[in-house]
Amino acid sequence: MDELDRAIINHLQGGLQVCERPYLVAANELGISEDALITRLASLLERGILTRIGPLFQIERAGGAFTLAALHAPAEHYDTIAAKVNALPEVAHNYEREHELNMWFVVATETPQQIVEVISAIEQDTGCAVFNFPKMKEYFVELKLRA
């Protein structure tokens, strides 16, 4: 990353304006062209420095639901189980932990009932018990990391 990449990341952590051309507004604020900003963002994504650029939604306000879930995947089957879990469109991401429950993932659905259905499907497809850890209370933490 160079200094411009760092400036872009630091600037965009505050969000993009909701307008017809949000990248143009951000580019002007950064003193670069819209095309340069879009090209830089594509490069940051391609290189894996950024994994996503997009809004954060309060899915419950739209009638949807999400939950944090975990399961124990035997080491010899971890990759196979992870592939099955990741194949579901409702699974946002998963990550490995050094714990008895070694695979954690986020399930996001259009309705709360679908959480139960997705967890059941994962259990049937993997043979692993899934533990559901729904949000009890939401906290807003505005974490911004300087690049």
C-alpha positions as CSV (number, residue, x, y, z in Angstrom):
1,M,0.0,0.0,0.0
2,D,1.2,3.5,-0.7
3,E,0.1,6.7,1.0
4,L,-2.8,7.3,-1.4
5,D,-4.2,3.8,-0.6
6,R,-3.9,4.6,3.1
7,A,-5.6,7.9,2.6
8,I,-8.5,6.3,0.7
9,I,-9.0,3.6,3.4
10,N,-8.9,6.1,6.2
11,H,-11.2,8.5,4.5
12,L,-13.8,5.9,3.5
13,Q,-14.1,4.4,6.9
14,G,-16.3,7.4,7.7
15,G,-18.7,6.2,5.0
16,L,-19.8,7.3,1.5
17,Q,-22.4,9.9,0.9
18,V,-25.8,8.7,-0.2
19,C,-26.1,10.5,-3.5
20,E,-26.1,9.8,-7.2
21,R,-22.2,9.6,-7.5
22,P,-20.8,8.9,-4.0
23,Y,-17.4,7.9,-5.4
24,L,-17.1,11.2,-7.2
25,V,-17.8,13.1,-4.0
26,A,-15.2,11.0,-2.1
27,A,-12.7,11.4,-4.9
28,N,-13.1,15.1,-4.8
29,E,-12.6,15.1,-1.1
30,L,-9.4,13.1,-1.6
31,G,-8.2,15.3,-4.4
32,I,-8.2,12.6,-7.1
33,S,-10.4,11.6,-10.0
34,E,-13.4,9.3,-9.6
35,D,-11.8,6.8,-12.0
36,A,-8.6,6.8,-10.0
37,L,-10.6,6.1,-6.8
38,I,-12.5,3.3,-8.3
39,T,-9.4,1.8,-9.8
40,R,-7.6,2.0,-6.4
41,L,-10.5,0.4,-4.6
42,A,-10.6,-2.5,-7.2
43,S,-6.9,-3.0,-6.7
44,L,-7.3,-3.1,-2.9
45,L,-10.0,-5.7,-3.2
46,E,-8.1,-7.7,-5.7
47,R,-5.0,-7.8,-3.5
48,G,-7.1,-8.8,-0.5
49,I,-6.2,-5.6,1.5
50,L,-9.9,-4.9,1.6
51,T,-12.5,-7.7,1.5
52,R,-15.6,-5.7,0.9
53,I,-16.9,-2.2,0.3
54,G,-20.5,-1.7,1.2
55,P,-23.1,-0.5,3.6
56,L,-23.9,-2.0,7.0
57,F,-27.6,-2.6,7.4
58,Q,-29.7,-3.1,10.5
59,I,-31.3,-6.2,8.9
60,E,-33.9,-6.5,11.6
61,R,-35.5,-3.2,10.6
62,A,-36.0,-4.7,7.1
63,G,-37.7,-7.8,8.6
64,G,-34.6,-10.0,8.3
65,A,-32.4,-11.6,10.9
66,F,-28.8,-12.6,11.5
67,T,-27.0,-14.7,14.1
68,L,-23.6,-15.8,15.1
69,A,-23.3,-19.6,15.0
70,A,-20.6,-22.1,15.7
71,L,-19.9,-25.8,15.4
72,H,-17.2,-28.4,16.0
73,A,-15.6,-29.6,12.8
74,P,-13.2,-32.5,13.1
75,A,-9.8,-31.4,11.9
76,E,-9.7,-34.1,9.2
77,H,-13.0,-32.8,7.7
78,Y,-12.6,-29.1,8.5
79,D,-12.1,-28.0,4.9
80,T,-15.0,-30.1,3.6
81,I,-17.4,-28.8,6.2
82,A,-16.2,-25.2,5.7
83,A,-16.9,-25.6,2.0
84,K,-20.4,-26.8,2.7
85,V,-21.1,-24.0,5.2
86,N,-19.6,-21.3,2.9
87,A,-21.7,-22.6,-0.1
88,L,-24.9,-21.3,1.5
89,P,-25.9,-17.9,0.4
90,E,-27.1,-17.0,3.9
91,V,-23.6,-17.5,5.3
92,A,-21.7,-14.2,5.3
93,H,-18.3,-15.5,6.3
94,N,-16.8,-18.0,8.7
95,Y,-13.5,-18.2,10.6
96,E,-11.6,-20.9,12.4
97,R,-10.9,-20.7,16.2
98,E,-8.7,-22.7,18.5
99,H,-11.6,-24.0,20.6
100,E,-13.8,-27.0,20.9
101,L,-16.2,-24.9,18.7
102,N,-13.6,-24.3,16.0
103,M,-15.8,-22.9,13.2
104,W,-17.7,-19.7,13.7
105,F,-20.0,-18.1,11.1
106,V,-22.6,-15.5,10.6
107,V,-26.0,-16.4,9.1
108,A,-28.1,-13.6,7.6
109,T,-31.6,-14.3,6.4
110,E,-34.7,-12.5,5.1
111,T,-36.8,-13.7,8.0
112,P,-36.1,-14.8,11.5
113,Q,-37.6,-18.3,10.8
114,Q,-35.1,-18.8,8.1
115,I,-32.3,-18.8,10.7
116,V,-33.7,-22.0,12.1
117,E,-34.0,-23.5,8.6
118,V,-30.4,-22.6,7.6
119,I,-29.0,-24.0,10.9
120,S,-31.0,-27.2,10.4
121,A,-29.7,-27.5,6.8
122,I,-26.1,-27.1,8.0
123,E,-26.6,-29.8,10.6
124,Q,-28.1,-32.2,8.1
125,D,-25.5,-31.5,5.5
126,T,-22.4,-31.6,7.7
127,G,-23.5,-34.0,10.5
128,C,-22.3,-31.4,13.0
129,A,-24.4,-29.8,15.8
130,V,-24.7,-26.0,15.3
131,F,-24.8,-23.7,18.3
132,N,-26.8,-20.5,17.7
133,F,-25.7,-17.4,19.5
134,P,-28.3,-14.7,18.7
135,K,-27.7,-11.1,19.5
136,M,-29.2,-10.2,22.9
137,K,-28.5,-6.4,22.7
138,E,-26.9,-4.3,20.0
139,Y,-24.1,-1.9,20.8
140,F,-22.8,0.7,18.3
141,V,-19.0,0.9,18.4
142,E,-17.6,3.2,15.8
143,L,-14.2,1.5,15.3
144,K,-12.0,3.2,12.7
145,L,-8.5,1.8,12.1
146,R,-5.8,4.0,10.6
147,A,-4.2,2.3,7.6
